Amino acid sequence: MPEITRAISIRQPFVELILQKKKRWEYRSTPTKITERVYLYASKKPVNDDAEWRKARCEKGTLPTGVIVGSVVIAGCEWFEKYDCYRYKLASPKRLRKPLKPKSQPQPKFFRPRV
């Protein structure tokens, strides 16, 4: 398996929904040409939407943040007219046994973590 060299920053509980295979698309304002397995970095600031937390069947503050918790394949990117944005197709999520703390500064989108 090729080495994972990039990470995508996503807020909790969306990362958890990806790992549970309930979230299969990531919506962004910019397109990507990346089509490979990337780490899932759970941003330090979680979402403050009770409905999203209920979907993940978790309570606020119970999921890890500020760490890499798994990986996912970005299988494509397309324009999504309904939301007037791009959406990335997510496939084959894998949870890490133990979260990784990146040494490099995470960015709002993709970054290259040093773990």
Stockholm file with secondary structure:
# STOCKHOLM 1.0

chainA/1-115         MPEITRAISIRQPFVELILQKKKRWEYRSTPTKITERVYLYASKKPVNDDAEWRKARCEKGTLPTGVIVGSVVIAGCEWFEKYDCYRYKLASPKRLRKPLKPKSQPQPKFFRPRV
#=GR chainA/1-115 SS CCCCCCEEEECTTHHHHHHTTCCCEEEESSCCCCCSEEEEEECSSCCCCHHHHHHHTCCTTCSCCSEEEEEEEEEEEEEEGGGTEEEEEEEEEEEEEEEECCSSCCCSSEECCCC
#=GC SS_cons         CCCCCCEEEECTTHHHHHHTTCCCEEEESSCCCCCSEEEEEECSSCCCCHHHHHHHTCCTTCSCCSEEEEEEEEEEEEEEGGGTEEEEEEEEEEEEEEEECCSSCCCSSEECCCC
//
